[in-house]
Amino acid sequence: MEKVIRPMNGYLALVIALVLILLSIYLFSMTPGMPAIAIPGFLSFAIAIFLLKGLMIVQPNHARVLNFFGKYVGSVKENGMFFVNPLYATQRISQRAQNQATPTLKVNDKMGNPIEIASVMVWQISDTYKAAYEVSDYVAYVKTQSEAALRTLAMGFAYDNIEDETATITLREGGAKVNEILEKELTDRLATAGISIIEARISHLAYAQEIAGAMLQRQQATAIVAARYKIVEGAVGMVEMALEHLSKKNIVELDEEKKATMVSNLMVVLCGERGAQPVLNTGTIYQ
């Protein structure tokens, strides 16, 4: 469990060490005539070195984890210069926000289709004790677990609704929801190392090269069918409206055969990919 401590101010120890060094120099300078002064000089110099060794500088957004012969003493998170027991072993840990981009992974989605996926996340150490002692190398741990979390996400959802029409969330259309699920997966995995996730999102998503061409054709075909459906649906509505208006305003009397001919002509005009070429009929529709 993390324990935050605040050691003694280091400036006072620095001043004392400098005074002791000056004192030892003065005593050494008097040694030729007075040999007995050499012992206090050595003692002053040794104490000064001891104090200097205990000085510790903590940079902004950094922390120092203190360990005394295998026992965790505490973590120093306040920036500045401090004095600690010179026998303490210290480990420097950065608490700055860091980016982690996973390489592009080739994974099978929920439907078994090979896809390429990559992510980027922003993480930060929140518990220095766990980062220092719960894992051997927290940077390598972040890298490995981020790839594992991304693989788990990819295998849990279909790429799109073409393969799984009943899916409420897909990798391609999930957007913020998929990123939220990825953040939760990363948070659960990295909590062991005392790491919190600030942001995580999908940075690359595509079908694998071996099926990309076929899937693109399938998507295009689906889009064409959907567009045709909308066109036909709109054309039927327009034809119905035209016949209804002609009937209400008594512009022309149409029997069933004439209605069928008009519907056919209107559907050709409204649904055709090219502009209709008009044909002038100077007789009746039966000639």
Phi and psi in degrees as a GROMACS rama.xvg file:
@    title "Ramachandran Plot"
@    xaxis  label "Phi"
@    yaxis  label "Psi"
@TYPE xy
-69.5008  136.985  GLU-2
-128.839  113.882  LYS-3
-89.1752  126.867  VAL-4
-125.618  163.046  ILE-5
-127.423  104.875  ARG-6
-69.7883  179.146  PRO-7
-67.9957  147.702  MET-8
-57.7139  132.534  ASN-9
-81.6309  -18.377  GLY-10
-67.5755  -36.824  TYR-11
-64.6589  -43.7096  LEU-12
-63.3489  -36.6082  ALA-13
-64.5144  -43.9071  LEU-14
-63.4347  -43.9681  VAL-15
-62.447  -42.0983  ILE-16
-62.8178  -41.7465  ALA-17
-65.1961  -40.0341  LEU-18
-63.1412  -41.4393  VAL-19
-66.5046  -36.289  LEU-20
-65.0173  -44.4629  ILE-21
-62.9684  -38.9792  LEU-22
-64.882  -41.8255  LEU-23
-65.3738  -37.7307  SER-24
-63.1878  -41.628  ILE-25
-63.6215  -43.6281  TYR-26
-67.2405  -38.8887  LEU-27
-64.9761  -35.2598  PHE-28
-66.7536  -22.8299  SER-29
-95.5174  -1.1125  MET-30
-61.4554  -40.7586  THR-31
-55.0958  -38.6731  PRO-32
-90.5081  -21.7458  GLY-33
-136.452  84.6301  MET-34
-59.7813  -27.8847  PRO-35
-65.4935  -20.2075  ALA-36
-76.5676  -14.9277  ILE-37
-62.9453  -37.0306  ALA-38
-64.216  -50.5061  ILE-39
-59.3168  -33.0082  PRO-40
-64.5049  -45.6201  GLY-41
-63.1861  -39.6825  PHE-42
-64.9059  -43.153  LEU-43
-62.8867  -42.5853  SER-44
-65.2876  -40.5297  PHE-45
-64.4168  -41.4754  ALA-46
-65.0952  -39.3195  ILE-47
-62.4279  -44.1218  ALA-48
-63.848  -39.5092  ILE-49
-59.8238  -43.9038  PHE-50
-67.3508  -41.4765  LEU-51
-64.3643  -36.002  LEU-52
-66.4736  -26.2068  LYS-53
-84.6533  -4.38437  GLY-54
-73.2565  139.876  LEU-55
-141.913  129.903  MET-56
-108.864  126.809  ILE-57
-111.071  117.146  VAL-58
-76.3615  159.222  GLN-59
-57.224  139.039  PRO-60
60.3405  29.7337  ASN-61
-125.559  166.851  HIS-62
-142.912  158.106  ALA-63
-122.614  129.087  ARG-64
-98.9727  124.111  VAL-65
-101.258  135.452  LEU-66
-135.792  131.112  ASN-67
-117.087  99.0076  PHE-68
51.7624  50.4343  PHE-69
88.6038  -3.33756  GLY-70
-108.692  130.405  LYS-71
-70.6796  125.038  TYR-72
-95.1363  -46.756  VAL-73
163.308  177.941  GLY-74
-120.93  135.632  SER-75
-103.876  114.935  VAL-76
-108.523  -17.0337  LYS-77
-76.2324  136.288  GLU-78
-84.4832  151.736  ASN-79
138.822  -168.313  GLY-80
-109.083  129.643  MET-81
-130.954  163.585  PHE-82
-116.275  126.244  PHE-83
-127.23  170.434  VAL-84
-56.075  121.987  ASN-85
-59.6144  -16.986  PRO-86
-83.8837  -6.30057  LEU-87
-70.9599  139.203  TYR-88
-92.0675  131.804  ALA-89
-117.654  145.397  THR-90
-125.756  124.516  GLN-91
-84.6907  130.456  ARG-92
-131.006  129.088  ILE-93
-84.3443  133.037  SER-94
-108.28  18.0719  GLN-95
-77.7586  153.064  ARG-96
-68.564  135.756  ALA-97
-128.773  146.024  GLN-98
-91.5513  145.531  ASN-99
-138.631  113.649  GLN-100
-106.716  123.602  ALA-101
-80.0685  147.288  THR-102
-66.6227  161.549  PRO-103
-67.8345  119.4  THR-104
-101.415  144.846  LEU-105
-103.002  113.138  LYS-106
-134.349  154.778  VAL-107
-89.8157  130.53  ASN-108
-76.9718  -172.034  ASP-109
-59.2509  -32.5402  LYS-110
-88.8569  0.949695  MET-111
89.2792  6.46706  GLY-112
-82.5718  132.908  ASN-113
-71.9622  127.773  PRO-114
-130.892  162.202  ILE-115
-109.941  131.43  GLU-116
-144.853  144.82  ILE-117
-147.151  159.712  ALA-118
-142.628  165.12  SER-119
-136.089  140.954  VAL-120
-141.336  159.218  MET-121
-117.789  122.716  VAL-122
-130.517  162.955  TRP-123
-152.761  143.212  GLN-124
-78.744  124.959  ILE-125
-109.081  -22.8017  SER-126
-127.257  104.661  ASP-127
-69.8594  -30.124  THR-128
-63.4798  -47.2423  TYR-129
-65.4261  -39.9656  LYS-130
-64.1901  -33.2606  ALA-131
-85.2081  -34.8593  ALA-132
-121.693  -18.6147  TYR-133
-82.9119  -24.7258  GLU-134
-130.578  154.523  VAL-135
-75.4612  -37.0299  SER-136
-146.248  101.878  ASP-137
-67.0747  -28.3849  TYR-138
-67.8649  -46.2732  VAL-139
-65.1651  -34.6031  ALA-140
-63.9433  -42.709  TYR-141
-61.2818  -44.5277  VAL-142
-61.659  -47.3601  LYS-143
-67.5067  -45.326  THR-144
-71.4859  -29.3322  GLN-145
-67.6519  -38.062  SER-146
-67.8656  -40.1553  GLU-147
-64.4013  -40.5246  ALA-148
-65.2382  -38.6657  ALA-149
-66.9745  -39.8142  LEU-150
-63.8203  -42.3824  ARG-151
-61.7271  -42.2183  THR-152
-62.292  -46.6729  LEU-153
-63.4448  -39.003  ALA-154
-76.5942  -12.665  MET-155
-91.2664  -10.4464  GLY-156
-136.563  153.874  PHE-157
-78.5243  155.542  ALA-158
-63.2769  -46.8612  TYR-159
-152.459  -178.385  ASP-160
-76.7052  -8.82584  ASN-161
-63.9244  -41.2728  ILE-162
-82.2051  -36.4882  GLU-163
-130.199  93.9314  ASP-164
-70.1815  -19.8321  GLU-165
-90.1562  -3.88136  THR-166
-69.6331  131.523  ALA-167
-86.7683  -25.572  THR-168
-130.172  129.257  ILE-169
-125.154  161.446  THR-170
-64.8709  -37.5737  LEU-171
-77.2238  -35.9083  ARG-172
-108.8  -2.1353  GLU-173
-66.9389  -34.7355  GLY-174
57.7875  -122.775  GLY-175
-62.5632  -33.3082  ALA-176
-66.0446  -42.2901  LYS-177
-63.4575  -43.0489  VAL-178
-63.0857  -36.2904  ASN-179
-65.646  -41.3794  GLU-180
-65.0233  -39.5853  ILE-181
-63.7271  -42.7496  LEU-182
-60.4677  -42.8516  GLU-183
-65.0134  -42.0698  LYS-184
-62.4242  -42.4482  GLU-185
-67.7169  -40.6733  LEU-186
-60.7549  -43.7018  THR-187
-64.4183  -39.3507  ASP-188
-75.1613  -35.9661  ARG-189
-93.4174  -2.20979  LEU-190
-62.6292  -29.4562  ALA-191
-60.3828  -33.7839  THR-192
-94.3349  9.40067  ALA-193
69.5662  31.3223  GLY-194
-111.789  132.803  ILE-195
-107.907  144.918  SER-196
-96.5806  123.217  ILE-197
-85.6709  -42.5768  ILE-198
-157.978  146.051  GLU-199
-148.962  138.434  ALA-200
-154.905  158.579  ARG-201
-75.5148  127.108  ILE-202
-104.653  -19.2588  SER-203
-150.448  134.265  HIS-204
-151.585  123.168  LEU-205
-162.932  159.211  ALA-206
-69.1831  151.545  TYR-207
-64.3905  155.488  ALA-208
-58.7331  -34.2494  GLN-209
-69.0206  -20.5474  GLU-210
-121.344  1.5552  ILE-211
-60.8637  -42.8469  ALA-212
-63.6744  -46.0329  GLY-213
-64.7548  -41.3836  ALA-214
-68.4973  -33.2591  MET-215
-65.1143  -43.4663  LEU-216
-61.6429  -39.8871  GLN-217
-65.5613  -41.5268  ARG-218
-64.2941  -40.8213  GLN-219
-63.3791  -42.4128  GLN-220
-63.3267  -41.9933  ALA-221
-63.5943  -40.4239  THR-222
-65.7387  -39.6838  ALA-223
-64.5933  -43.823  ILE-224
-61.8409  -43.4709  VAL-225
-64.0377  -39.7912  ALA-226
-66.158  -42.1358  ALA-227
-62.099  -40.0469  ARG-228
-60.5279  -43.7922  TYR-229
-64.643  -39.0935  LYS-230
-65.1202  -46.9482  ILE-231
-63.7741  -41.6438  VAL-232
-60.402  -43.5634  GLU-233
-68.1246  -38.8704  GLY-234
-64.2238  -41.7914  ALA-235
-61.0153  -41.7626  VAL-236
-63.7431  -39.6531  GLY-237
-68.5349  -40.1514  MET-238
-64.0213  -43.3803  VAL-239
-61.3588  -41.5091  GLU-240
-66.9181  -39.0564  MET-241
-64.4213  -45.3345  ALA-242
-64.9076  -36.9356  LEU-243
-67.1246  -41.4298  GLU-244
-68.1565  -41.1879  HIS-245
-62.3205  -36.8777  LEU-246
-72.682  -40.5536  SER-247
-67.2706  -39.3463  LYS-248
-90.8975  1.14855  LYS-249
52.5928  40.7317  ASN-250
-71.8507  -40.8964  ILE-251
-152.746  145.78  VAL-252
-90.5569  123.641  GLU-253
-119.995  124.831  LEU-254
-83.9756  -178.63  ASP-255
-63.0717  -35.8924  GLU-256
-68.962  -40.7222  GLU-257
-67.2928  -37.5631  LYS-258
-62.4906  -42.055  LYS-259
-62.4968  -40.0428  ALA-260
-66.1552  -41.9615  THR-261
-65.3824  -43.6443  MET-262
-60.1586  -42.3519  VAL-263
-61.5777  -45.8676  SER-264
-65.3995  -41.9166  ASN-265
-66.4204  -38.8842  LEU-266
-65.6288  -36.921  MET-267
-64.5216  -43.689  VAL-268
-66.2506  -44.17  VAL-269
-78.7594  -29.727  LEU-270
-101.641  -9.93687  CYS-271
-70.9574  148.329  GLY-272
-76.7153  -24.9041  GLU-273
-112.035  160.405  ARG-274
-64.8806  136.767  GLY-275
-70.0131  141.47  ALA-276
-94.8622  116.433  GLN-277
-69.9104  144.654  PRO-278
-124.367  121.99  VAL-279
-87.3398  126.093  LEU-280
-110.453  114.693  ASN-281
-87.8212  -7.29705  THR-282
-107.072  -137.881  GLY-283
-103.441  173.604  THR-284
-70.9351  -12.4301  ILE-285
-91.2853  -5.44712  TYR-286
